[in-house]
Amino acid sequence: MKPFLLPVAGILKNASSAVILLLLALSLKAQTVDYGKSYLNVTKGAGGGTIEPGDTLEIRATFVVKTGTAKNCSFIDTIPANTTFLPGTIRVLTDEGVIYQQLTDAADGDGGTFNGTSVLINMGTGATASSGGTLTSSGKPSLYYNSCIVIAAYRVVVNPSVAYETRLQLGSGVLSYTTSSGVITPVPFPIDSAIVHPNQGLCSNVQGANALLEESGGSFGSGNAKDRSASITVPATYSFVTFSSTAGMPDDYYYGVSNNTSGGPTVATGYSAVNTWPYPDNSNPSHRIFGSWDIIGDHTGASNPALGNPATDDNAGQSGGYMLVINSSYRTNITFIDTVKNLCPLTDYTYSAWFRNLCHNCGCDSNGNAWSDPGYHPQAPGDSTGIHPNLTFSVNGLDYYTTGEIHYTGTWVQKGFVYHTGPGQTSMVVMLRNNAPGGGGNDWALDDISVSSCSPSVSITDANAIECQGTMDTVSFLVSSTSNTYTAYQLQKSVDGGVTWTSPGTDTTGLPDNGIAVPMLNTADNQFEYTISRNYGLNTIDTSIEYRLIVSDGSSNLSNPGCSFTGSQVKTIKAVNCMIVLPVSILSFRGKVENGLASLQWITTNETGQEIYTVERSTDGIHFTTAGIVQAALPANTGIPYHFTDPVAVNGQTCYRIRLSAANYYKYSNQIILSNDNTSYAITSIVNPFTDNISFGLATSADGIATITLMDNVGRIVSRQNQPVQKGDSQMVLSGLGNLPAGVYSLLVQYGDRQLSKRMLKLTR
């Protein structure tokens, strides 16, 4: 902004008409203009947000005549693809965005025309539909009598059918004017690509360190000197300066880095550490920059984030955090740029920063009167704060988010958005751009810039428990996030108090401990959610077992600790021996292959009628899945066979077992093996695991001798017996195995020139 009392403004207001004409004549000898292209998201308003289908955008071209005269001033633009022109919105605005001239869409007497594909806005005195008008530095809308700032604007609506992640070309267009010396000057604007993106707001959870490396991680550091050195993140279009009330610095196009926004380094130059001076501060020199800026400290570590820290009293030896302070240029351009590195691919990041509008009173009406002048008329009822800061966040050249107008509140506000990295992406270039021009306002502070990974919330949905050995416990976790990207999960368990974590493997229902989930939107809290539930049998006595869940966006990130997220809540179960034994037992369990399907039969004893029989199948004798469920008969039918036919065809050798469960307790039957192999040599059933003996059925085509060998896991023979077999099925028993240590063994059955092998598990007694 400009000072509330400027030397030039004072001369023009008090000088004679002859002096004014002389000054104007001198100004025509030189000419300085400035310009910029921007847009506002009208739908999102002051709250800010991303561009979404159906949003109304105001396209703006700012033109500034700082000295001299510009003739034939015009702006022409093509309606962006995927948007629709909003009739009746062609306007010329003041620097505050207030309507100065409402133009019509038709090619009639005023300077506005819409022809179906483009918009033409002729500006200035004498502008018509066919020719541009004249703007002078002292003309209206005037900025303190010595500059003229106008904004050519129109509005479009993003088509409701546009898909998210569609690009909008909001730049381009040509501003044209003729200099006082007759030179026609076209100004083509560069393409500005914005993206239609979900408006997720900021992450509710963040994890890990700030990925921003420059400027002390976005906090700009601290020190006991009032004004710090220049920042490498501010482009050269802004000039660095220290704070000075006597020189009115930092003025438009300037910036500073300070821990105290008062007017100078000493009391003699307006230095102060308190914010209680009046508005305007008419002290000489003024303690407040331009008599109107807040006197504050930075935001980092403030006990009240909205209020921030008080101004640092450096003269008293205090040290305080620094902040970046921008006095915006007339040109709508980049004010901050940085490259963020070491990002994870396929991960959500929240990019945020804290802003503060420093101008308590900064307005300048279209006649050129400052907010402190008696004749000042606010552009909006009750509003004297001037131009409100409005910024765009751009990532890798794509606009993702606008802050909306940051009105003066005397407080800090946090603004930001969620960005999702692409495959292989580990860095991004982030820029902040002004959408509003400088002039009467648009002076703001920036601090605590942060780029942090969005962490989903992983919580236990069932309480920690003490359960009996032999029961089945349910482990359940709820995953919720503001996005639907964290779909990969891995369940882990620990039996040593969380020192080491391993995969628990397939649960009792055959479900794996990892996979890809499909989150669903919970409209009650606007979170994407899914639940992972697994059932595990508790077979270890007096041992604590812990479960946790790790999630990531994509399976490839699960194994990377820096790119995956481990839930902070852990499910703990203690398995104890309750000395409870199920009374029901299976007296016999047998089966055969009929028409390619396994036909199973079992007989029980001591049945209560509350039992559930789960038939499980396996192709390797280790990993079982559910083939079907049979409910116990009522009344109890002890001694009466149950029958079950597996609908899945037998392919090769298939193991079957029955899981008996009742009142949350369970136990298993022996295993039998069925095969569709038409050969006359096969193991027809086997008990696995074993304790003292291994028993199995052996089918042969003739009488003979079978050699049964058992080897340990390193290939040593621990038992070998020859047993006679008869044509058909023979029952074989390998006994005397009770003293063998628990572990995995290999069973080999040799008959003539043919051999069968099975993997066996030995349990302790």
Protein Blocks (a to p, Z undefined) as FASTA:
>chain_A
ZZfbdfklmmmmmmcfklmmmmmmmmmmpccdddddddddfknmmnopaddehiacdddd
ddddfehjdehiacdddddehiacdehiaccddfkopafbdcdfbdcfbmbdcehjaccd
dedehiafkbccdddfklccdeehiaccddddddddddfklcghiacdfeghidddddfk
opacddddddddddddddebjafbdedjdfbfggnhonnpaafbfbacddfkbcfkbccd
dddfklopacehiacddfbfbfbfbfknopafbfkbccddfbdcdfbghhlaccdddfeh
pablmnopadddfknopacdddddddddfbdcdfbdcddehiaehiacddddddddfbfb
lcdcfkopafkbmklccfbghianbpaddddddeehiafbdebjaddehiacdddddddd
dehiabdcdddddfbdchjejiacdehiacdddddddddfbdcddddehiacdddddddd
fbfkbmbccddddfegomaccdebjafkopafbdcddddddfklopacdddddddddfbg
hiacdddddddehjklmmmmklcccdfbdcddddddehiacfbdcfbdcdddeehiacdd
dddehiehlaccdddddfklmaccdfbdcddddddfehiacddddfbdcehjaddddddd
eehiacddddddddfbfbfbdcfbdcdddfkbccdddddfbdcddddddddfkopafbdc
dddddehjdddddehklmpccddddddddehjbccddddddddZZ
